[in-house]
Amino acid sequence: MPDSSASTAPSIQRLEARVIDQIAAGEVVERPASVVKELVENAIDAGAHNIEVRLQEGGMRRIEVRDDGLGIAAADLPLALTSHATSKLRQVGDLEAIASLGFRGEALASIASVSRLELVSWPAGQQDAASLRSDYGHLGEVQAAAGARGTRLVVEDLFAQTPARLKFLKRPATELAHCAAWVERLALSHVGVGFRVEHQGRCLLEVAADADLAARCAAVYGAGLADNMVAIEHRNSGVQLQARVGPPESARRDARRVNVFLNGRWVRDPRLLRAVREGVREFVPLGHYPTLYLALSVAPDRVDVNVHPQKTEVRFRDERLIFGSVVRGLQEGLSRAQWATRAAGPVGSPPPRWRPGSRVSPPQSSLPPGLGAGDTRGAPGSGGWRDPAPPSVVGEGGQAEAVSLPLDTPAGSGGGRVLSVAKTYLVREVEGGLEILDQHALHERVNLEELRQEIRQGQVVTQPLLVPVLVEVGRVELALLLDKADTLRALGVEVEAFGDHTLAIRSVPARLTRLVPEKLLDDLLEIAREQRAASPEKLAEEMLYSMACRGAVMAGDRLQEEDLQGLLRRGAHLPQDRTCAHGRPVRVFLSLEDLEKAFYRRV
């Protein structure tokens, strides 16, 4: 006869408090850096002016955090190490507008459950300091102790009694890097608070309490990089943005140098990262993230930070407003950046004059000058980009060829040549080295800036087609494009239905003489599909990028000399000539030092 007890369901019972704390610790405390983050944030919430972090073995052996904040009364020390006990919330309504960094009341209890912890605090109004010890969740007695005003927390042997968690930690050097990164983030976002980090007695970071944002960026990113960061401020409908953006050379393929803060809280929100990439896409190489400090100030009741125990994910009540402010703020600020155009001078600018003893080559080998500042031929709005010139000397094939340009430059500047390589790259000499231009990327950037200028002036100059271009599309696609007809018209593209399955293109921007309407329509249709929910401004910008690209010369296209001359002139005074509309470089600079190293003249 079968044993009936074997099929009996196990009884339900309440978990022990210690087990509950360790489960909660799994969400809050992943590694030593999580401990550092929570303890330093508590110190900031306590009004500390100076915070010191001391680490041993990357924080795996010992973490000590000292602050000069308000402190904790002796009677409250046991509560401080108890789950869901906090001084930052009182009622449910407080969750609707959280202004502090911490609020859950879980961090200290979670840390105490997986470590040996000592808490020493001396608040104002108390005769002396008091301490409380916890041994993996087992609390001792509150005792009198020696200490300074404020709070000192010591966490030792993290995860020593939970080997399943311990084995997931990395080498001490890796854990140390994560700990230091969290203090750097908090140091950036909390001007008025001083920070110091030591490891094995060696100082890794020190920021004075009175250090301004520029000094904090220098401490975190390095003084050289911080000096070249662009400062941006932007306000829009209750959203305040402050940013520092590093030059394109400092961009990386990962987002480790992107620090985004919301009301002083460091956040890692995928949608905010997308907004950042959208805001810098014309200034940073394709597929890269900038070196960035970005601080957003929003009314607390418009943000929900109670999404994840680690509090690095957030929800916004008005996502479009927030993300739009990030994109516009970065775009407008970077468009005025000094490094948006190379310091070597704009494309087509006169080469430096040769002086005996200088490292610049003499005039006979210098490369083509452009026009003086007063010459506007081929400039935006001039009605074309071709100028009279001698017959072309650009040959066939992929060899480097010399192209002579008219010497219509200020008196005394040397004439010269530009090399066309593989009918794709243009090589010219600039002060201190060589510059290589991508003819397609340059033309794409020229098209984009000129079309933008026409839009700002109120109307894109259009070229009516003698014979409308007819393109077969499906009913859904036809309806989709007709729905965007007003946006297209504002960009100089006029479309209308020509039957149930045919779209007629009647005009295109006059400036884009190389545009193939059928290919452009394919691009616009794809953009319209992908951007169904986008705002009209966003949709127009994406279409503008596509038009600028489709209307540009391609790699491998042979340029007549007059075409090349006009392209260089049109690109002579662009507001931004570092990248094309899609983030690829327009120009690459090789210094004389680079060349000397390549030929082993310098080691």
RODO-2510 file (C-alpha; in nm, 4 decimals, decimal comma):
residues 603
     n   res          X          Y          Z
     1     m     0,0000     0,0000     0,0000
     2     p     0,1535     0,3394    -0,0996
     3     d     0,2676     0,5727     0,1727
     4     s     0,0129     0,8530     0,1811
     5     s     0,2581     1,0821     0,3539
     6     a     0,4797     1,0849     0,0449
     7     s     0,2156     1,2710    -0,1567
     8     t     0,1300     1,5201     0,1141
     9     a     0,2090     1,8786     0,0122
    10     p     0,4720     2,0511     0,2273
    11     s     0,3308     2,2868     0,4849
    12     i     0,3583     2,6638     0,4330
    13     q     0,5618     2,8481     0,6924
    14     r     0,6949     3,1979     0,7450
    15     l     1,0605     3,2487     0,6590
    16     e     1,3008     3,3530     0,9291
    17     a     1,3918     3,7201     0,9311
    18     r     1,7551     3,6333     0,8574
    19     v     1,6563     3,4374     0,5446
    20     i     1,4337     3,7234     0,4306
    21     d     1,7232     3,9683     0,4722
    22     q     1,9579     3,7487     0,2682
    23     i     1,7001     3,7199    -0,0104
    24     a     1,6647     4,0983    -0,0112
    25     a     2,0434     4,1320    -0,0053
    26     g     2,0572     3,9434    -0,3337
    27     e     1,8679     4,2292    -0,4976
    28     v     2,0540     4,5150    -0,3297
    29     v     2,4094     4,3859    -0,2725
    30     e     2,5678     4,2300    -0,5794
    31     r     2,9324     4,3100    -0,5083
    32     p     3,1498     4,5414    -0,2918
    33     a     3,0623     4,8348    -0,5200
    34     s     2,6953     4,7953    -0,4213
    35     v     2,7941     4,8395    -0,0575
    36     v     3,0016     5,1474    -0,1367
    37     k     2,7154     5,2983    -0,3366
    38     e     2,4555     5,2474    -0,0637
    39     l     2,6769     5,3710     0,2200
    40     v     2,7969     5,6806     0,0353
    41     e     2,4418     5,7670    -0,0747
    42     n     2,3266     5,7368     0,2889
    43     a     2,6054     5,9760     0,3885
    44     i     2,4937     6,2269     0,1250
    45     d     2,1326     6,1998     0,2414
    46     a     2,2583     6,2665     0,5959
    47     g     2,3947     6,6037     0,4864
    48     a     2,7652     6,5112     0,4946
    49     h     3,0170     6,7670     0,3679
    50     n     3,3079     6,5212     0,3584
    51     i     3,2994     6,1473     0,2863
    52     e     3,5961     5,9126     0,3063
    53     v     3,6035     5,5582     0,1657
    54     r     3,8794     5,3135     0,2640
    55     l     3,9066     4,9774     0,0910
    56     q     4,1118     4,6607     0,1279
    57     e     4,1419     4,3918    -0,1406
    58     g     3,9053     4,5804    -0,3690
    59     g     3,6444     4,5981    -0,0925
    60     m     3,6195     4,2200    -0,0654
    61     r     3,8129     4,2162     0,2622
    62     r     3,7103     4,5493     0,4137
    63     i     3,5059     4,8610     0,3337
    64     e     3,5064     5,1618     0,5630
    65     v     3,2972     5,4729     0,4992
    66     r     3,3228     5,7824     0,7209
    67     d     3,1146     6,0982     0,7004
    68     d     3,0502     6,4148     0,8970
    69     g     2,6733     6,4093     0,8480
    70     l     2,3877     6,4262     1,0972
    71     g     2,4567     6,0873     1,2500
    72     i     2,2192     5,8340     1,4080
    73     a     2,0963     5,8475     1,7667
    74     a     2,2056     5,5579     1,9886
    75     a     1,8446     5,4468     2,0415
    76     d     1,7939     5,4229     1,6620
    77     l     2,1010     5,2119     1,5835
    78     p     1,9165     4,8744     1,5999
    79     l     1,6404     5,0129     1,3792
    80     a     1,9030     5,1315     1,1256
    81     l     2,0002     4,7661     1,0723
    82     t     1,6399     4,6457     1,0498
    83     s     1,4583     4,5904     0,7195
    84     h     1,2137     4,8560     0,6014
    85     a     1,3176     5,1075     0,8661
    86     t     1,3994     5,4516     0,7298
    87     s     1,3927     5,8198     0,8199
    88     k     1,3143     5,9256     0,4616
    89     l     0,9531     5,8106     0,4214
    90     r     0,6522     5,8411     0,6490
    91     q     0,3456     5,7589     0,4388
    92     v     0,2382     5,6212     0,1021
    93     g     0,2087     5,9676    -0,0494
    94     d     0,5825     6,0265     0,0025
    95     l     0,6532     5,7694    -0,2704
    96     e     0,5005     6,0071    -0,5249
    97     a     0,7803     6,2648    -0,4874
    98     i     1,1052     6,1052    -0,3653
    99     a     1,3869     6,3588    -0,3357
   100     s     1,6421     6,1541    -0,1383
   101     l     1,8842     5,8992    -0,2861
   102     g     1,7723     5,6243    -0,0502
   103     f     1,4192     5,5530     0,0744
   104     r     1,3522     5,1789     0,0903
   105     g     1,5134     5,1099     0,4305
   106     e     1,6664     4,7861     0,3000
   107     a     2,0308     4,8641     0,2295
   108     l     2,1885     4,8494     0,5771
   109     a     1,9878     4,5425     0,6801
   110     s     2,0827     4,3659     0,3573
   111     i     2,4517     4,4511     0,3961
   112     a     2,4507     4,3427     0,7627
   113     s     2,3007     4,0044     0,6699
   114     v     2,5934     3,9106     0,4424
   115     s     2,8902     4,0604     0,6302
   116     r     3,0447     4,1526     0,9613
   117     l     2,9357     4,5118     1,0165
   118     e     3,0149     4,7770     1,2739
   119     l     2,8132     5,0996     1,2926
   120     v     2,9522     5,3893     1,4975
   121     s     2,7674     5,7219     1,5075
   122     w     2,7787     6,0445     1,7064
   123     p     2,4966     6,2883     1,6273
   124     a     2,4757     6,6429     1,7564
   125     g     2,3061     6,6656     2,0972
   126     q     2,4381     6,3257     2,2101
   127     q     2,7068     6,3170     2,4799
   128     d     2,9318     6,0671     2,3027
   129     a     2,9411     5,8164     2,0200
   130     a     2,7650     5,4800     2,0253
   131     s     2,8303     5,1612     1,8308
   132     l     2,6460     4,8477     1,7202
   133     r     2,7885     4,5302     1,5696
   134     s     2,6214     4,2746     1,3455
   135     d     2,7642     3,9326     1,2606
   136     y     2,5870     3,8139     0,9430
   137     g     2,2499     3,9390     1,0662
   138     h     2,2938     3,8683     1,4388
   139     l     2,2799     4,2031     1,6194
   140     g     2,4832     4,2770     1,9305
   141     e     2,4179     4,5372     2,1978
   142     v     2,4482     4,9120     2,1605
   143     q     2,7639     5,0273     2,3389
   144     a     2,9467     5,3511     2,4081
   145     a     3,2374     5,4079     2,1704
   146     a     3,5061     5,6510     2,0689
   147     g     3,4385     5,8348     1,7441
   148     a     3,4066     6,1633     1,5595
   149     r     3,0935     6,3591     1,4798
   150     g     2,9000     6,1850     1,2050
   151     t     2,8944     5,8157     1,1157
   152     r     3,1506     5,5435     1,0491
   153     l     3,0539     5,2105     0,8949
   154     v     3,2915     4,9157     0,8610
   155     v     3,1941     4,6154     0,6471
   156     e     3,4260     4,3116     0,6563
   157     d     3,4353     3,9659     0,4963
   158     l     3,1513     4,0305     0,2550
   159     f     2,9763     3,7065     0,1446
   160     a     3,2166     3,4933     0,3521
   161     q     2,9247     3,2823     0,4778
   162     t     2,7465     3,2743     0,1421
   163     p     3,0016     3,1017    -0,0857
   164     a     2,7503     3,0803    -0,3702
   165     r     2,7624     3,4604    -0,3892
   166     l     3,1342     3,4860    -0,3205
   167     k     3,2354     3,2788    -0,6221
   168     f     3,0763     3,5298    -0,8591
   169     l     3,3090     3,8108    -0,7508
   170     k     3,5961     3,9019    -0,9812
   171     r     3,9599     3,9790    -0,9089
   172     p     4,0261     4,2490    -0,6456
   173     a     4,1423     4,4908    -0,9169
   174     t     3,8109     4,4531    -1,1001
   175     e     3,6044     4,4956    -0,7843
   176     l     3,8126     4,8008    -0,6921
   177     a     3,7401     4,9581    -1,0303
   178     h     3,3657     4,9163    -0,9739
   179     c     3,3904     5,0690    -0,6250
   180     a     3,5908     5,3675    -0,7467
   181     a     3,3489     5,4203    -1,0371
   182     w     3,0565     5,4615    -0,7980
   183     v     3,2368     5,7204    -0,5870
   184     e     3,3396     5,9075    -0,9039
   185     r     2,9766     5,9188    -1,0187
   186     l     2,8564     6,0539    -0,6870
   187     a     3,1437     6,3033    -0,6731
   188     l     3,0426     6,4402    -1,0127
   189     s     2,6817     6,4961    -0,9178
   190     h     2,7142     6,6387    -0,5665
   191     v     2,8934     6,9697    -0,5719
   192     g     2,9437     7,0846    -0,2140
   193     v     3,0454     6,7410    -0,0861
   194     g     3,4102     6,6338    -0,0611
   195     f     3,5171     6,2773    -0,1440
   196     r     3,8303     6,0735    -0,0797
   197     v     3,8948     5,7110    -0,1790
   198     e     4,1866     5,5052    -0,0474
   199     h     4,2883     5,1505    -0,1323
   200     q     4,5443     4,9735     0,0806
   201     g     4,6446     5,3181     0,2121
   202     r     4,6945     5,4685    -0,1360
   203     c     4,4745     5,7632    -0,2405
   204     l     4,2844     5,6962    -0,5637
   205     l     4,0520     5,9974    -0,5729
   206     e     4,0290     6,3210    -0,3806
   207     v     3,7781     6,5978    -0,4465
   208     a     3,7460     6,8970    -0,2155
   209     a     3,4014     6,9977    -0,0922
   210     d     3,4363     7,3406    -0,2546
   211     a     3,5486     7,1997    -0,5930
   212     d     3,3266     7,3128    -0,8800
   213     l     3,1970     7,0931    -1,1613
   214     a     3,4985     7,1623    -1,3840
   215     a     3,7373     7,0476    -1,1094
   216     r     3,5267     6,7359    -1,0500
   217     c     3,5339     6,6486    -1,4207
   218     a     3,9126     6,6935    -1,4128
   219     a     3,9404     6,4560    -1,1148
   220     v     3,7234     6,1908    -1,2819
   221     y     3,8049     6,2222    -1,6533
   222     g     4,1533     6,3755    -1,6350
   223     a     4,2563     6,7406    -1,6563
   224     g     4,3444     6,7322    -2,0285
   225     l     4,0095     6,5876    -2,1334
   226     a     3,8120     6,8055    -1,8926
   227     d     3,9680     7,1212    -2,0410
   228     n     3,8276     7,0269    -2,3828
   229     m     3,4779     6,9347    -2,2673
   230     v     3,1937     7,1496    -2,3971
   231     a     2,9675     7,3033    -2,1320
   232     i     2,5951     7,2926    -2,2130
   233     e     2,2922     7,4293    -2,0302
   234     h     1,9359     7,3917    -2,1525
   235     r     1,5911     7,4585    -2,0027
   236     n     1,2593     7,3392    -2,1385
   237     s     0,9161     7,3199    -1,9720
   238     g     1,0272     7,2213    -1,6252
   239     v     1,3329     7,0232    -1,7386
   240     q     1,6756     7,1669    -1,6653
   241     l     1,9806     7,0111    -1,8309
   242     q     2,3463     7,0662    -1,7518
   243     a     2,6132     6,8773    -1,9422
   244     r     2,9823     6,8447    -2,0158
   245     v     3,0702     6,6606    -2,3394
   246     g     3,4166     6,5425    -2,4369
   247     p     3,5565     6,5861    -2,7906
   248     p     3,5003     6,3142    -3,0535
   249     e     3,8474     6,1669    -2,9948
   250     s     3,7406     6,0621    -2,6444
   251     a     3,4358     5,8635    -2,7607
   252     r     3,4199     5,4895    -2,6935
   253     r     3,2189     5,1966    -2,8230
   254     d     3,0842     5,1280    -2,4736
   255     a     2,8970     5,3634    -2,2415
   256     r     3,1375     5,3468    -1,9468
   257     r     3,2185     5,7164    -1,9761
   258     v     2,8540     5,8183    -1,9984
   259     n     2,7308     5,9458    -1,6620
   260     v     2,3641     6,0473    -1,6581
   261     f     2,2090     6,1864    -1,3411
   262     l     1,8477     6,2533    -1,2566
   263     n     1,7997     6,4844    -0,9585
   264     g     2,1459     6,3853    -0,8350
   265     r     2,0842     6,0119    -0,8804
   266     w     2,3026     5,8177    -1,1268
   267     v     2,0757     5,6252    -1,3635
   268     r     2,1319     5,3751    -1,6402
   269     d     1,8133     5,3940    -1,8446
   270     p     1,8271     5,2435    -2,1980
   271     r     1,5891     5,5086    -2,3312
   272     l     1,8011     5,7906    -2,1938
   273     l     2,1090     5,6327    -2,3538
   274     r     1,9258     5,6268    -2,6871
   275     a     1,8425     5,9951    -2,6422
   276     v     2,2103     6,0656    -2,5718
   277     r     2,3205     5,8850    -2,8881
   278     e     2,0594     6,0700    -3,0887
   279     g     2,1772     6,4016    -2,9477
   280     v     2,5439     6,3408    -3,0361
   281     r     2,5025     6,1391    -3,3580
   282     e     2,6369     6,4187    -3,5778
   283     f     2,9357     6,4885    -3,3547
   284     v     3,0598     6,1478    -3,2403
   285     p     3,1851     5,8590    -3,4607
   286     l     2,9204     5,6109    -3,5675
   287     g     2,8532     5,3412    -3,3072
   288     h     3,0342     5,5281    -3,0280
   289     y     2,9297     5,6901    -2,7003
   290     p     3,0712     6,0256    -2,5904
   291     t     3,2547     6,1097    -2,2728
   292     l     2,9603     6,2719    -2,1001
   293     y     2,8385     6,4228    -1,7764
   294     l     2,4652     6,4905    -1,8031
   295     a     2,2543     6,6148    -1,5127
   296     l     1,8755     6,6434    -1,5427
   297     s     1,6638     6,8298    -1,2900
   298     v     1,2950     6,7391    -1,2960
   299     a     1,0208     6,7848    -1,0384
   300     p     1,0272     6,4672    -0,8203
   301     d     0,6550     6,4044    -0,8736
   302     r     0,7187     6,3655    -1,2507
   303     v     0,9568     6,0733    -1,1990
   304     d     0,9115     5,7249    -1,0514
   305     v     1,2379     5,5967    -0,9017
   306     n     1,0673     5,3085    -0,7185
   307     v     1,1190     5,0681    -1,0087
   308     h     1,4166     4,8540    -0,9058
   309     p     1,5871     4,7866    -0,5701
   310     q     1,9143     4,9318    -0,6995
   311     k     1,7317     5,2520    -0,8015
   312     t     1,9222     5,2909    -1,1298
   313     e     1,6123     5,2534    -1,3469
   314     v     1,3401     5,5178    -1,3604
   315     r     1,0081     5,5936    -1,5263
   316     f     0,8995     5,9350    -1,6497
   317     r     0,5467     6,0703    -1,6555
   318     d     0,6290     6,2569    -1,9788
   319     e     0,8971     6,0604    -2,1620
   320     r     0,8724     6,2595    -2,4839
   321     l     0,9409     6,5872    -2,3025
   322     i     1,2414     6,4473    -2,1144
   323     f     1,4008     6,2694    -2,4092
   324     g     1,3318     6,5603    -2,6420
   325     s     1,5040     6,7966    -2,3993
   326     v     1,8114     6,5705    -2,3925
   327     v     1,8310     6,5456    -2,7716
   328     r     1,7738     6,9166    -2,8368
   329     g     1,9996     7,0286    -2,5543
   330     l     2,2923     6,8192    -2,6786
   331     q     2,2379     6,9071    -3,0447
   332     e     2,2133     7,2813    -2,9842
   333     g     2,5059     7,2884    -2,7431
   334     l     2,7393     7,0796    -2,9601
   335     s     2,6569     7,2775    -3,2736
   336     r     2,8394     7,5675    -3,1074
   337     a     3,1337     7,3563    -2,9921
   338     q     3,4787     7,4816    -3,0806
   339     w     3,5819     7,1356    -3,1968
   340     a     3,2801     7,0956    -3,4285
   341     t     3,5192     7,2266    -3,6971
   342     r     3,8873     7,1324    -3,6886
   343     a     4,1281     7,3850    -3,5418
   344     a     4,3471     7,3352    -3,8509
   345     g     4,0948     7,5481    -4,0398
   346     p     3,7855     7,4826    -4,2511
   347     v     3,7933     7,2712    -4,5638
   348     g     3,9341     7,4734    -4,8500
   349     s     4,1056     7,7290    -4,6265
   350     p     4,4441     7,8697    -4,7347
   351     p     4,7401     7,6587    -4,6200
   352     p     4,9831     7,8121    -4,3713
   353     r     5,2590     8,0245    -4,5203
   354     w     5,6004     7,8624    -4,5106
   355     r     5,8695     8,0130    -4,2923
   356     p     6,2361     7,9083    -4,3014
   357     g     6,3020     7,6633    -4,0230
   358     s     5,9351     7,5731    -3,9765
   359     r     5,8023     7,2158    -3,9982
   360     v     5,5522     7,3170    -4,2664
   361     s     5,6477     7,2379    -4,6256
   362     p     5,7386     7,5252    -4,8608
   363     p     5,4700     7,6746    -5,0883
   364     q     5,5443     7,4729    -5,4007
   365     s     5,4247     7,1538    -5,2303
   366     s     5,1363     7,3057    -5,0358
   367     l     4,7787     7,2004    -5,1112
   368     p     4,4830     7,3909    -5,2493
   369     p     4,3633     7,7083    -5,0866
   370     g     3,9989     7,8015    -5,0780
   371     l     3,8397     8,1410    -5,0894
   372     g     3,8784     8,4408    -4,8659
   373     a     3,6120     8,5072    -4,6066
   374     g     3,4406     8,7602    -4,8301
   375     d     3,3930     8,5253    -5,1261
   376     t     3,0484     8,3597    -5,1261
   377     r     3,0520     8,1679    -5,4534
   378     g     2,9201     7,8198    -5,3967
   379     a     2,8031     7,9097    -5,0474
   380     p     2,4606     7,8045    -4,9164
   381     g     2,1903     7,9934    -5,0996
   382     s     2,4155     8,0928    -5,3921
   383     g     2,2219     7,8691    -5,6312
   384     g     2,4859     7,6161    -5,7247
   385     w     2,8215     7,4631    -5,6505
   386     r     3,0054     7,4752    -5,9829
   387     d     3,2441     7,7540    -6,0732
   388     p     3,4321     7,8177    -6,3975
   389     a     3,7638     7,6319    -6,3945
   390     p     4,0261     7,4950    -6,6318
   391     p     3,9662     7,1493    -6,7840
   392     s     3,9846     6,8619    -6,5392
   393     v     4,3054     6,6735    -6,4910
   394     v     4,1527     6,4011    -6,2774
   395     g     4,2321     6,0764    -6,4559
   396     e     4,0711     5,7356    -6,4554
   397     g     4,1683     5,4538    -6,2231
   398     g     4,2417     5,4372    -5,8558
   399     q     4,5821     5,6093    -5,8511
   400     a     4,6554     5,9290    -5,6635
   401     e     4,6267     6,2197    -5,9052
   402     a     4,7028     6,5897    -5,8766
   403     v     4,4293     6,8457    -5,9362
   404     s     4,5294     7,2087    -5,9913
   405     l     4,2888     7,4629    -5,8522
   406     p     4,2624     7,8340    -5,9425
   407     l     4,4788     8,0528    -5,7238
   408     d     4,1946     8,2861    -5,6285
   409     t     4,3284     8,3383    -5,2780
   410     p     4,4530     8,6413    -5,0893
   411     a     4,7769     8,7784    -5,2211
   412     g     5,0834     8,6067    -5,0838
   413     s     4,9276     8,2713    -5,0045
   414     g     5,0746     7,9801    -5,1904
   415     g     4,8936     7,7828    -5,4565
   416     g     4,9010     7,4061    -5,4480
   417     r     4,7463     7,0695    -5,5266
   418     v     4,5009     6,8233    -5,3816
   419     l     4,5393     6,4501    -5,4349
   420     s     4,2392     6,2381    -5,5276
   421     v     4,2958     5,8794    -5,4130
   422     a     4,0796     5,5948    -5,5457
   423     k     3,8188     5,8542    -5,6507
   424     t     3,7082     5,8567    -5,2859
   425     y     3,9601     6,0410    -5,0687
   426     l     4,1039     6,3894    -5,1032
   427     v     4,4428     6,4560    -4,9462
   428     r     4,5657     6,8028    -4,8606
   429     e     4,8355     6,9566    -4,6466
   430     v     4,7477     7,1544    -4,3372
   431     e     4,9631     7,3034    -4,0693
   432     g     5,1444     7,0288    -3,8854
   433     g     5,0599     6,7396    -4,1163
   434     l     4,8152     6,5950    -4,3683
   435     e     4,4390     6,5915    -4,3788
   436     i     4,2374     6,3253    -4,5634
   437     l     3,8791     6,4031    -4,6623
   438     d     3,6059     6,1559    -4,7554
   439     q     3,4360     6,3173    -5,0560
   440     h     3,0998     6,1489    -4,9883
   441     a     3,0963     6,2361    -4,6172
   442     l     3,1957     6,5966    -4,6910
   443     h     2,9263     6,6370    -4,9581
   444     e     2,6674     6,4774    -4,7289
   445     r     2,7515     6,7256    -4,4525
   446     v     2,7394     7,0163    -4,6996
   447     n     2,3976     6,9055    -4,8251
   448     l     2,2646     6,8705    -4,4723
   449     e     2,3789     7,2148    -4,3559
   450     e     2,2577     7,3887    -4,6714
   451     l     1,9144     7,2263    -4,6537
   452     r     1,8889     7,3217    -4,2884
   453     q     1,9752     7,6788    -4,3797
   454     e     1,6967     7,6881    -4,6401
   455     i     1,4499     7,5446    -4,3885
   456     r     1,5462     7,8128    -4,1360
   457     q     1,4934     8,0771    -4,4034
   458     g     1,1416     7,9496    -4,4552
   459     q     1,1448     7,7411    -4,7723
   460     v     1,3533     7,4760    -4,9440
   461     v     1,4202     7,5700    -5,3065
   462     t     1,2583     7,2957    -5,5150
   463     q     1,3156     7,1650    -5,8652
   464     p     0,9894     7,0584    -6,0361
   465     l     1,0409     6,7432    -6,2436
   466     l     0,9475     6,7802    -6,6102
   467     v     0,8107     6,4280    -6,6023
   468     p     0,6882     6,3097    -6,2606
   469     v     0,8607     5,9969    -6,1342
   470     l     0,6051     5,7198    -6,0811
   471     v     0,6744     5,4504    -5,8212
   472     e     0,4591     5,1440    -5,7585
   473     v     0,3769     5,0911    -5,3898
   474     g     0,1203     4,8994    -5,1861
   475     r    -0,2012     5,0551    -5,0588
   476     v    -0,0718     5,0737    -4,7014
   477     e     0,2586     5,2270    -4,8120
   478     l     0,0777     5,4779    -5,0320
   479     a    -0,1442     5,5868    -4,7435
   480     l     0,1552     5,6083    -4,5106
   481     l     0,3537     5,8400    -4,7394
   482     l     0,0528     6,0555    -4,8228
   483     d    -0,0038     6,0967    -4,4504
   484     k     0,3492     6,2414    -4,4296
   485     a     0,3051     6,4617    -4,7372
   486     d     0,3213     6,7874    -4,5403
   487     t     0,6493     6,6873    -4,3790
   488     l     0,7924     6,5884    -4,7174
   489     r     0,6748     6,9146    -4,8756
   490     a     0,8559     7,1150    -4,6090
   491     l     1,1729     6,9306    -4,7115
   492     g     1,1255     7,0086    -5,0808
   493     v     0,9784     6,6716    -5,1860
   494     e     0,6274     6,6892    -5,3313
   495     v     0,4315     6,3652    -5,3722
   496     e     0,0749     6,2774    -5,4652
   497     a    -0,1309     5,9688    -5,5440
   498     f    -0,1417     5,8559    -5,9062
   499     g    -0,3953     5,5747    -5,8870
   500     d    -0,4466     5,3181    -5,6119
   501     h    -0,0945     5,1744    -5,6156
   502     t     0,1221     5,4490    -5,7621
   503     l     0,2927     5,7474    -5,6058
   504     a     0,4035     6,0414    -5,8192
   505     i     0,7104     6,2444    -5,7171
   506     r     0,6681     6,5915    -5,8675
   507     s     0,9575     6,7874    -5,7154
   508     v     1,2818     6,7435    -5,5215
   509     p     1,5219     6,9917    -5,3555
   510     a     1,6972     7,1904    -5,6284
   511     r     2,0252     7,1755    -5,4410
   512     l     2,0484     6,7955    -5,4591
   513     t     2,1431     6,7622    -5,8244
   514     r     2,2630     6,4020    -5,7826
   515     l     1,9442     6,2778    -5,6205
   516     v     1,7743     5,9687    -5,7676
   517     p     1,4052     6,0095    -5,6732
   518     e     1,3250     5,6369    -5,6789
   519     k     1,6042     5,5531    -5,4320
   520     l     1,5099     5,8462    -5,2128
   521     l     1,1497     5,7244    -5,1979
   522     d     1,2629     5,3800    -5,0803
   523     d     1,4528     5,5461    -4,7962
   524     l     1,1659     5,7753    -4,7020
   525     l     0,9225     5,4831    -4,6969
   526     e     1,1509     5,2849    -4,4643
   527     i     1,1892     5,5855    -4,2339
   528     a     0,8128     5,6422    -4,2286
   529     r     0,7600     5,2781    -4,1273
   530     e     1,0225     5,2858    -3,8517
   531     q     0,9181     5,6271    -3,7202
   532     r     0,5390     5,5833    -3,7153
   533     a     0,5138     5,7195    -3,3611
   534     a     0,7829     5,9845    -3,4004
   535     s     0,7097     6,3541    -3,3767
   536     p     0,6994     6,5511    -3,7060
   537     e     1,0301     6,7170    -3,6105
   538     k     1,2007     6,3811    -3,5529
   539     l     1,0581     6,2388    -3,8749
   540     a     1,1727     6,5428    -4,0728
   541     e     1,5237     6,5187    -3,9298
   542     e     1,5573     6,1501    -4,0234
   543     m     1,4346     6,2241    -4,3750
   544     l     1,6753     6,5162    -4,3995
   545     y     1,9660     6,2855    -4,3146
   546     s     1,8606     6,0449    -4,5872
   547     m     1,8214     6,3183    -4,8486
   548     a     2,1625     6,4655    -4,7669
   549     c     2,3185     6,1228    -4,8138
   550     r     2,1311     6,0308    -5,1321
   551     g     2,2164     6,3650    -5,2910
   552     a     2,5912     6,3349    -5,2284
   553     v     2,8684     6,2053    -5,4518
   554     m     2,9545     5,8466    -5,3733
   555     a     3,2832     5,6718    -5,3107
   556     g     3,4278     5,5920    -5,6509
   557     d     3,2526     5,8766    -5,8341
   558     r     3,4953     6,0719    -6,0508
   559     l     3,4762     6,4422    -5,9811
   560     q     3,5471     6,6991    -6,2466
   561     e     3,7769     6,9710    -6,1274
   562     e     3,4978     7,2281    -6,1222
   563     d     3,2884     6,9913    -5,9085
   564     l     3,5743     6,9384    -5,6674
   565     q     3,6450     7,3084    -5,6481
   566     g     3,2809     7,3892    -5,5765
   567     l     3,2570     7,1156    -5,3121
   568     l     3,5596     7,2511    -5,1260
   569     r     3,4148     7,6021    -5,1391
   570     r     3,0756     7,4897    -5,0139
   571     g     3,2491     7,3145    -4,7283
   572     a     3,4716     7,6080    -4,6409
   573     h     3,2577     7,7539    -4,3618
   574     l     3,0388     7,4750    -4,2297
   575     p     2,9207     7,5063    -3,8696
   576     q     3,0179     7,1416    -3,8220
   577     d     3,2517     6,9419    -4,0457
   578     r     3,3794     6,6657    -3,8192
   579     t     3,1279     6,4007    -3,9275
   580     c     2,8642     6,3342    -4,1887
   581     a     2,4950     6,3166    -4,1009
   582     h     2,5360     5,9540    -3,9911
   583     g     2,8378     6,0062    -3,7663
   584     r     3,1157     5,8868    -4,0000
   585     p     3,4279     6,1058    -4,0092
   586     v     3,4522     6,3728    -4,2769
   587     r     3,8190     6,4397    -4,2141
   588     v     4,1130     6,2539    -4,0636
   589     f     4,4299     6,4329    -3,9555
   590     l     4,7772     6,2747    -3,9646
   591     s     5,0372     6,4803    -3,7821
   592     l     5,3994     6,5045    -3,8864
   593     e     5,4754     6,3001    -3,5776
   594     d     5,2433     6,0238    -3,7059
   595     l     5,4251     6,0238    -4,0391
   596     e     5,7676     6,0222    -3,8761
   597     k     5,6682     5,7237    -3,6652
   598     a     5,5338     5,5409    -3,9715
   599     f     5,8700     5,5827    -4,1455
   600     y     6,0718     5,5029    -3,8303
   601     r     6,2107     5,8553    -3,8090
   602     r     6,0704     5,8749    -3,4568
   603     v     6,0247     5,6070    -3,1950
***
